[in-house]
């Protein structure tokens, strides 16, 4: 699958890309550089979601909204859903 996207850049952004790809850099083409930048951004967003979930879990624990793990996650989740309804 080959998807392409044309993007208009400011001169400053184009110069930044050019400085980070080519001879003597980690990336041989602007495409490689942009893919890496996008992957890094995606990873940061996913990590932020995980951190938010962890913080939510801590807040639940602080507020006493916890249940003892029985060893059967499916059963525990079913019990939780039943209580939440």
C-alpha positions as CSV (number, residue, x, y, z in Angstrom):
1,X,0.0,0.0,0.0
2,X,1.5,3.3,-1.1
3,X,-0.2,6.4,0.3
4,X,1.3,9.8,-0.3
5,X,0.5,13.1,1.2
6,X,1.6,16.4,-0.2
7,X,2.4,19.0,2.5
8,X,3.2,22.7,2.1
9,X,5.9,23.8,4.5
10,X,7.3,27.1,5.5
11,X,10.9,27.8,4.5
12,X,11.9,27.3,8.1
13,X,10.4,23.9,8.3
14,X,11.8,22.8,5.0
15,X,15.3,23.9,6.1
16,X,14.9,21.9,9.3
17,X,14.0,18.8,7.3
18,X,16.9,19.4,5.0
19,X,19.3,19.7,7.9
20,X,18.2,16.4,9.3
21,X,18.4,14.2,6.3
22,X,21.1,13.4,3.7
23,X,24.8,12.8,4.0
24,X,26.1,12.8,7.6
25,X,22.6,12.4,9.1
26,X,20.5,9.5,10.4
27,X,18.1,9.7,7.5
28,X,18.9,9.5,3.9
29,X,15.6,11.1,2.6
30,X,13.1,13.6,3.9
31,X,10.5,10.8,3.8
32,X,12.5,8.7,6.3
33,X,12.9,11.7,8.5
34,X,9.2,12.6,8.4
35,X,8.1,9.0,9.1
36,X,10.3,8.9,12.1
37,X,9.0,12.3,13.4
38,X,5.4,11.0,12.9
39,X,6.1,7.7,14.7
40,X,7.7,9.6,17.6
41,X,4.7,11.9,17.9
42,X,2.3,8.9,17.8
43,X,4.3,7.1,20.5
44,X,4.2,10.3,22.7
45,X,0.4,10.5,22.3
46,X,0.0,6.8,23.2
47,X,2.3,7.2,26.2
48,X,0.3,10.2,27.4
49,X,-2.9,8.0,27.2
50,X,-1.2,5.3,29.3
51,X,0.0,7.9,31.9
52,X,-3.6,9.3,32.1
53,X,-4.9,5.8,32.7
54,X,-2.4,5.1,35.4
55,X,-3.2,8.4,37.1
56,X,-6.9,7.6,36.9
57,X,-6.1,4.3,38.6
58,X,-4.2,6.0,41.3
59,X,-7.1,8.4,41.9
60,X,-9.5,5.4,42.1
61,X,-7.2,3.8,44.6
62,X,-7.0,6.9,46.7
63,X,-10.8,7.3,46.6
64,X,-11.2,3.7,47.7
65,X,-12.7,2.6,44.3
66,X,-10.9,-0.7,44.2
67,X,-11.7,-4.4,44.3
68,X,-9.6,-7.4,45.3
69,X,-8.3,-9.3,42.3
70,X,-9.8,-12.9,42.4
71,X,-7.4,-14.3,39.8
72,X,-10.0,-14.3,37.1
73,X,-10.0,-11.0,35.3
74,X,-13.1,-11.7,33.2
75,X,-15.2,-12.6,36.3
76,X,-13.9,-9.5,38.1
77,X,-14.8,-7.3,35.2
78,X,-18.3,-8.9,34.9
79,X,-18.8,-8.3,38.7
80,X,-17.6,-4.6,38.3
81,X,-20.0,-4.0,35.3
82,X,-22.8,-5.5,37.3
83,X,-22.1,-3.1,40.2
84,X,-21.7,-0.2,37.9
85,X,-25.1,-0.7,36.2
